[in-house]
Amino acid sequence: MRNVWTVLKNIFWYYPFHYSAVTVLRIVGFAGLGVLSGMLIKRFFDQAASASGLTEAQLYGIVALLIVVPLVQAFAYSVDLALSYGWTEIIRAVFRRNMYRHVLEQPGAAALPVSHGTLMNMLRTDVAMPESLMWQFPYLLGYSLFALIGFVTLSLIDWTATLALFAPLLLALLAVRLLKPRIAVYFERQQSATDLYLGQLTDIFRHHQAIRINNADGALLDRLGKLGKERAAAGKRNAVFTVVMESVLDNIVNVGMALFLLLIGYTMEQAGFTVGGFTLYVYFLGYVAQMIRLYGTVTSGLRTTEVSLGRIGRLLGDGSVQTLTRYDTLYLDREPPVFQLQTLPPRRLDLVEVRRIGYSYPGTDQGIRDITFRLPRGSFTVVTGPVGSGKTTLLRTMLGLLPKTAGELSWNGERIADPASFMVPSAAAYVPQMPALFSGSVRDNIRLGYPDSDMRLDDAVRTAVLEDDLARCPRGVDTLLGASGLTLSGGQRQRVAIARMAYRQAELWVLDDSSSALDAETENLLWERIDAIRQARGITCLVVSAKPYALRYADQIIALTGGRIDPALSRFLGDA
Ligand SMILES: Nc1ncnc2c1ncn2[C@@H]1O[C@H](COP(=O)(O)OP(=O)(O)OP(=O)(O)O)[C@@H](O)[C@H]1O
C-alpha cells in the first residue's frame, strides 16, 4: 500500500494548486453549503410550525436562500469539473508516456517482462486507477466533514437519535473490512483474463497471414472465443462482487434509516421533537449514506490501485513508482520542439576486437560463451553454424541489444563501455534476421528518420539490388507499402532493410541472414555489390549466412557450435 500513497503524493505535486482548489471546493461546495441548506430547512419548518408562523419577509428570505444555495453549489460543481477533468487526462498521459519511454529505452532484444496483451491492458486501464482514486478523496473529505458537523449539530438536539443515525457507519466499516481482501482477488482475475484476451487479439492481427496460410482461422477464433468468455466471466464476477459490496453498504444504511425513524417517532412523542429537527435529521441522513458509499468506493479504489501498480511494477521493475510518476512537459497546448536527429560524428573503424564475450538467456543455459575474434578495417567475416548455434545471439550481444554477461568489446583499442549506445550509425548499422518495415513509402522506410538525399538513396537502392524491383513500380521509390510492408515479397523486404542499412553510411555493416529469401542470381549480385563498396570505402562486414555465396568473399569465418567457436571449422584473420 506504500506505493499507492507515494504515487498519490507524486500526483498531488503535479498540480498542487488545482488539487487543493478542488478539495476546498468540494468541502465548501458540498459540506459547507450542505450544512447551511440543512440549517435553513430546519429554521423554515420550525418557524412555520410555531404559533407566530412565518412573516412574509422571512418566507421570501428563506426561499431565496434555498434557491441561491443550490445555484452556488451548481457553480462550484462546474468549476470543480473544469479543474479536475483536464488533469485526469494529463495524469494518464504522463503515466502512459513514462511507460512507453521505459519500453523504448530497453535494449532492443530484451524481451518485455510482460506479454503484449498485458502491456495493452496496463496502458488502457491500470494507468487510470491512481488518478481516479485521487479525485475521490476530496469528496470523501467533504462528506466526512459534513457528517462530523451534522453529528455535532444533531447530538445537541437529540443524542440517541444521532447515535442511531451514525450507527450504520460502524457496521459499514466492519463490512468493508471483511470484504476488502476479496476486492483485490476479483480485480486481479479480471485483469489477467483481459491480458490473455488482448494478447490473443494482438497475435491474430500481427500474424494474420501466417494464420490464413496455415488454415488456422477456426482454431484461433475458437481460442479467442474461449478467452473472451473467460474474460467476460471474470469481469462479471468482479462487477457482481462490486455491486454486492455496494448493496451491502446500501442495505446497512437502509436498516439504519428504519431504526432511526423508529427512534425519531418515539422521541418526537416523548420529548416534543420539532418538525424542523426531524427535517434536519432526514436531510443529514442522505449525506451519511453518501459518505458510507464513498468510504466503500475509496477502500476498493485503494485495493485495485495497489493491484494495478503491482502489475505496472512488473514492467517497470525497480523504482517503478518513480519511473511511472516522473513528470515533464506533455506539449498539449503548444508544438513540441522539432526532433533533431542526433547523428553521431563519423567513427572510423580500424579494428574491432571481441574478447571472450558471452551471454546466457535468463533462466536457461542457452546463449554464447567465450567468443573471441577481430574485425580489421575492410574485412569480411562470415558467421556460420547450425540452426540454434548462437549466430544471432552473437551479433545482438556485440551490438548491445543483449547485455553481455562476460568479456569485452573494443573499437580501435578502446573499450566500448556501452555497446547499445555505441554500436549505432555512424559506427555500426544492422539488418536483423526479421527486419521490420512500416507503412509509408519505400523512401520513408529506407530513410527512416534520416535526412532526404536522392544521391544517397540511389546508392542504397543499388547496393541492395532493388533498382529493378522499383523500376517495375509506377511510383518507384515513392511506392506505398501496406501496414508492416505487407505488399512486398520476402526478398524485397530483406532488400529494403539492406538499403536502410546502407543509407546510414556506417563503418561496420552487420547483416543477419539477410539474403535467405533471395534467388541465387540476386544474392550473387548483392554480395558482389556489397564487396565492391567494402573495397572502395573500407567498410567492414560481419555477416551471418548459411549459404555459399557470401562465403566466397569471406576472409574470416567464425563457425559456431552450441554457442562456442569451433576452431576446426573456423578460419581467422591475424592472431585471434
Ligand atoms: N529469448 C530467448 N530465450 C531463451 N533462449 C533463446 C532465446 N532466443 C534464442 N534462444 C536460444 O539460444 C540459442 C541460440 O539462438 P540463436 O537465435 O542465436 O541461434 P542462431 O544460430 O541464430 O539460429 P538460426 O540459424 O535459426 O537463426 C538457441 O538454442 C535458441 O533456442
The ligand as an SDF file (V2000), in Angstrom:
LIG
                    3D

 31 33  0  0  0  0  0  0  0  0999 V2000
   14.8170  -15.1850  -25.9880 N   0  0  0  0  0  0  0  0  0  0  0  0
   15.3880  -16.3850  -25.8150 C   0  0  0  0  0  0  0  0  0  0  0  0
   15.2640  -17.0250  -24.6260 N   0  0  0  0  0  0  0  0  0  0  0  0
   15.8300  -18.2220  -24.4200 C   0  0  0  0  0  0  0  0  0  0  0  0
   16.5690  -18.8790  -25.3450 N   0  0  0  0  0  0  0  0  0  0  0  0
   16.7320  -18.3000  -26.5350 C   0  0  0  0  0  0  0  0  0  0  0  0
   16.1500  -17.0260  -26.8400 C   0  0  0  0  0  0  0  0  0  0  0  0
   16.4750  -16.6970  -28.1070 N   0  0  0  0  0  0  0  0  0  0  0  0
   17.2320  -17.7170  -28.5890 C   0  0  0  0  0  0  0  0  0  0  0  0
   17.3850  -18.6720  -27.6470 N   0  0  0  0  0  0  0  0  0  0  0  0
   18.1580  -19.9050  -27.7670 C   0  0  0  0  0  0  0  0  0  0  0  0
   19.5260  -19.5750  -27.8830 O   0  0  0  0  0  0  0  0  0  0  0  0
   20.1560  -20.4360  -28.8450 C   0  0  0  0  0  0  0  0  0  0  0  0
   20.8360  -19.6010  -29.9060 C   0  0  0  0  0  0  0  0  0  0  0  0
   19.8290  -18.9080  -30.6300 O   0  0  0  0  0  0  0  0  0  0  0  0
   20.1870  -18.0060  -31.9000 P   0  0  0  0  0  0  0  0  0  0  0  0
   18.9470  -17.3410  -32.3530 O   0  0  0  0  0  0  0  0  0  0  0  0
   21.3420  -17.1750  -31.5780 O   0  0  0  0  0  0  0  0  0  0  0  0
   20.6220  -19.1350  -32.9380 O   0  0  0  0  0  0  0  0  0  0  0  0
   21.0060  -18.9830  -34.4660 P   0  0  0  0  0  0  0  0  0  0  0  0
   22.2950  -19.6970  -34.6340 O   0  0  0  0  0  0  0  0  0  0  0  0
   20.9640  -17.5700  -34.8770 O   0  0  0  0  0  0  0  0  0  0  0  0
   19.8340  -19.8010  -35.1110 O   0  0  0  0  0  0  0  0  0  0  0  0
   19.1930  -19.6510  -36.6010 P   0  0  0  0  0  0  0  0  0  0  0  0
   20.1940  -20.1980  -37.5600 O   0  0  0  0  0  0  0  0  0  0  0  0
   17.9870  -20.4860  -36.5270 O   0  0  0  0  0  0  0  0  0  0  0  0
   18.9120  -18.2010  -36.7890 O   0  0  0  0  0  0  0  0  0  0  0  0
   19.0570  -21.3350  -29.3810 C   0  0  0  0  0  0  0  0  0  0  0  0
   19.1440  -22.5690  -28.7270 O   0  0  0  0  0  0  0  0  0  0  0  0
   17.7830  -20.6390  -29.0250 C   0  0  0  0  0  0  0  0  0  0  0  0
   16.7550  -21.5690  -28.7550 O   0  0  0  0  0  0  0  0  0  0  0  0
  1  2  1  0
  2  3  1  0
  2  7  2  0
  3  4  2  0
  4  5  1  0
  5  6  2  0
  6  7  1  0
  6 10  1  0
  7  8  1  0
  8  9  2  0
  9 10  1  0
 10 11  1  0
 11 12  1  0
 11 30  1  0
 12 13  1  0
 13 14  1  0
 13 28  1  0
 14 15  1  0
 15 16  1  0
 16 17  2  0
 16 18  1  0
 16 19  1  0
 19 20  1  0
 20 21  2  0
 20 22  1  0
 20 23  1  0
 23 24  1  0
 24 25  2  0
 24 26  1  0
 24 27  1  0
 28 29  1  0
 28 30  1  0
 30 31  1  0
M  END
$$$$
